[in-house]
Every structure is written in C-alpha cells, then in structure tokens.
Amino acid sequence: MTTWRDTTSEQAQSELDSLLNAVLTFAEQTLVKYGEFYPYGAGITRSGEIAMLAADPGLGENPDSDKVLALLYETATGQPDEWRALAIVSAVSTTGGDAVRVELEHSEKVALIVLLPYSVDPATREVTTGDLQAGAAEPRIW
C-alpha cells in the first residue's frame, strides 16, 4: 500500500514530523496546565522556522471553538506564500473519548488528519495518551 511518505520529499516529511511533534507537545503541556485548550496552529515559515499561531475572534474570554478554528483557517488560507507547512489543532470528542485533532498540510500538496486520543486525570491533571491515528485529508490551503 502506498502511503503519503512514498510520494513526498524527505524535506516535507521531516517538516510535517517536526510540526506534528511541536503541536502535540504544546497540546500536552496545555492539557497538563489547564485541562483543556482552545484551537491553535503552528507553521513552518519559508525560512524554516516553526511559528505558533493563535486567533482571537473578539468574542471575549470564552469564544466558541468553531469561531477560533474558522479564523485560524481564514488567516492560513489568506497567506499560503508565507508558509511551507501548517498545522491546525483542536480538541475533539470521538466515540472513544477526547482526542487532539491535528490537520497538517504541506505546500507539496500533502494533507493529513492526525488524532491523538487522551484523557486528563481531573485530580492530578496527568495526561494519558492513546495510539496516534493518521489518514489523508482534503487540502484547504494548497
């Protein structure tokens, strides 16, 4: 079976791996600290640096997550030439429980969705993660 790695350059693979590692690390740190997180993003700039992305829809302290996601995507799609790769991250509920959902996209026309199931112990805020699941996605940016 052919995978995205079979048709993607080593640079794109490395960039997507680095980006995924960065956003999942941030998600886990935020879950430990707060027990939840709002959608956010990260990207690899044209110069190769990882930059974190946030969006404020101007709806106060507790904005609707869908509004934050929409603004993140609007910002990302409005500046595709600024980036080599982007990741948009949100917390989702699945039939198996909570998960970190990462939509990854690279300018080489690779789009993936990654889910990382997790649970947070309410008393200790210890985060337990499950097995990473990944699949192809529809491109939104490139």
N, C-alpha and C positions, 0 to 999 in steps of 0.2 A: 504494500500500500504506500502510495506517495504521500509525504507529509509536506507541510509548508517549508520545513528545513531543506527538503530536497530541491526546492525551486527558488530559494532565497540566498542571497550572497552571505558570506561569513560575517561581513560587517553588519548587515541588517539583523542577522541572528544575534550577534553579540549586543547590538544596541537594544533590541527588544528584550533580551535576557536581563541586561543591566537596568532597563527601565522597569521591568516587572519586579525585580529584586528591590529597587528603590521604593516603589509604591507599596509593595506588600510590607516592607519593613516599617514604613510610615504608618500604614493601617494598623499594624500590630501595636506599635508604640502608642498610637492614639486610643486604641481599644483598652490598653492597659491603664492609661491615664484617665480616660473619660467613660469607658464602657460603650462608646459609640463614636461615630464620626459622620460628618457631612461629606457629600461628594467633593472630590478634588481631582486634580490631574497633575501630570508631570510630562515633560517633553525633553527630547534631545535636540538642542539647537543646531543650527547649521555648522557651528564651530565645535560641536561635540560635547557640550556641557549639558548636564541634567539640570533642569529648572522646574521647580514646583509651580503649580497653577492653582489658583483659587478663584471663586466667583461669588460676588455678593449681589443678589438681585434687588437689594434695597428694601427688604421686607421685614426688617427688624432682627431680633436676637435668634429666633427660631424659624427661619424661612423654610418653605416647602422644598424638600429634596429634589423634586422634579423640576422646580424652577431653577435651582442651583445647577442641576445637570444640563438643562436647556441653555443656560448662559455659558457654561463651560464649552459645550459643543458649538455654540454660536461664535465664541471667541476663537476656538480652534479652527473652525472651517473658514473663518474670515482672515486667517493668517497662515495658510499652508506653506508658504515660501519661507517662513521663519523657522520651520522645524524639519527634522529628518524623521522623527518618530514621536508619537504622542500616546499617552495612556489616560483614560478617564476612569475614575474609581468611585464605586458606590457600595453601600451596604444593601443587601437584598435578602428577602426571605424566600426560601425554597421549601419544597416538600420535606427535605431532610433537615431543615433548620436555617440558621443565618449563614450568610456567606459574603465574602468580599468579592465583588464583581469588577473585573478589570477589562476594559475594552482597549486593546492595543492596536495601533495602526502604524505602519511604516510607509514612507514615501515610495518605497519599491513595490507598492500595491499589495502589501500583506496586511490582512485584518484578522484579528483573533479575539475571542472572548475567553477569559480565564475566570474560573470560580474557585475560591478557597473557602471551604466550609470552616466555621469557627463557632466556638462557644466561649462565653466570658463568665467566670465564676463571680456572682454578684458580691460575695463577701471579700474575696481577695483580689478581684479583677485579673486573676490569672487567665490567660488566653490559651485555649487549646485549639489546634487546627487539625483539619482532616486532610484528605488527599486532594491535591491540585487537579482540577479538571480543565481541559482546554479543547477548543474547537474553532473552526473557521467562523468568520463573521462577515457581514456585509460592510464594505468600506463606507465611511461617512465623510472622510476628509480628502483622501487622494483617490 
